[in-house]
Amino acid sequence: MDPEALRADIPACDDCVYLNTGASGPSPERVIEAIDAAQRRQEFEACSVGHYEADAELREAARETVAAHLGCRPADIALVASTGDGISRVANAVDWQAGDRVVRTDLEHPSGVLPWRRLADQGVEVVTLPCPDGRLPMDAYKEAVADAELVCLSSESWLHGTRLRVSEAVDIAHDAGALVVVDAVQSVGQHPVDVREWGADAVCASGHKWLLGPWGAGYLYVRPESLSSFEPRHVGYRSAVEPTGEGLEFHPDARRFEVSTAAVAPYAGLIEAIETLEAIGMGRIEARIERLTDRLKAGLGERCVSPADYESGLVAFEIEGDTEAFVEDAKDAGVVVRPVPSGAVRASVHAFNTAEDVDALVALC
């Protein structure tokens, strides 16, 4: 498998120049085929072996695949619907008291904003830390987290394409006694990620962006040493050791964050998506993304507002006039990008993209 073979297996590349993977990645045919086959097994073949047994087998295979990709144990992975779903489950698993403090950055996607906004209505203080140019200001950050119970931050800014110093931020927060939740959806699938090296208490992501998997296949990593800090309030039979027993004993691992019956086929797609990228090699994928983003930034010149040096495949740039109109005009020309709340336009460059894709965007600018 190589990037050219990957591109050839993505039907969306036949229809447009797709530079919006940071919003949703286009799946290869093999991923959709895996989803279809899994759904058929669940509906047609599992009747004779047991629907729940077939479901459990596939979910465990998904945990193993995700865990190997992230550098952790399968027991550290909960299967959830999305990044936002994972963050929300973590937010609702902490025993909050009025006056407790949450620190988040101004780089967060709404998924990393809204759960804390709800807590603010219950007396939890929510502090938003400004991050100029997508950078975490470490002195101000250290001061902000000094009395915090929890910190929420992204591993990469969806607005700027900057890569944050996650391990350092986690160490500072832990020294202050705070838990750390990381939104890693813009990292996983772009370059190698080892969640144990980050040291965060929880890491949330999903398969439908850079992994090129389907919607509905999210995952939540929970640091084993932090499990006792989380008691989920959103519970179901998957959360408990003995679902039909007396009382409620949570699973002694990340499965305590799982709830009930959910679609299983998307996780077959997630497995196939991860295995496809790993067959190419994450180092090779990152190197190709770097080459293409360098080409894009050179073509954009001073219009580029993302870092000049490579940090990720997310490239934000300014245009003259209305950004919404530019994005619509680009779509009409067959080039898919998106506006972002910062007022810029953002392109997302993945390994399946080509120099011709990049040049097509530059020509519109």
Buried (B, 14 or more C-beta within 10 A) or exposed (E): BEBEEBBBBBEBBEEBBBBBBBBBBBBBEBBBBBBEBBBEBBEEEBEEEEBEEBBEBBBEBBBBBBBBBBBBBBBBBBBBBBBBBBBBBBBBBBEBEEEBBBBBBEBBBEBBBBBBEEBEEEEBBBBBBEBEEBBBBEEEBBEBBBBBBBBBBBBBBBBBBBBBBBEBBBBBBBEBEBBBBBBBBBBBBBBBBEBBEBBBBBBBBBBBBBBBBBBBBBBBBBBBEBBEBBBBEBBEEBBBEEEEEEEEEBBEBBBBBBBEEBBBBBBBBBBBBBBBBBEBBBEBBBBBBBBBBBBBBEBBEEBBBBBEEBBBBBBBBBBEEEBEEBBEBBBEBEBBBBBBEBEBBBBBBBBBBBEEBBEBBBEBB
